[in-house]
Amino acid sequence: GEGPASADDAEVATKWLDFNRGPLIYDFGAHVEIDAYAITTADDAPERDPVRWTLEASLDGVHWDLLDDRTGQDHPTPLARGTATALL
């Protein structure tokens, strides 16, 4: 119930949990344009909240372009549970 599909289901009550801290990779099968995104804190352990992340894109799955690089100082993660960052 905490797999990758829960990362973008628009449900605050679900979450993606990966203790290995691996990347979450989406294959849209076609070119897409992302104009904004947000990160939402989970309902439980604040120490698992993301404090640094990158957003990258690739046309071939081999070569990646950095689109966004965030640190906790630039856009602090909300302290409240189940709370989204401002749209980034």
Salt bridges, closest charged atoms under 4 A:
GLU2 OE2 - LYS15 NZ 3.65
ASP43 OD1 - LYS15 NZ 3.51
ASP44 OD2 - LYS15 NZ 2.58
ASP44 OD2 - ARG48 NH1 3.45
ASP49 OD2 - ARG81 NH2 2.49
ASP60 OD2 - HIS63 ND1 2.86
ASP68 OD1 - ARG70 NE 2.81
ASP69 OD2 - ARG52 NH2 3.19
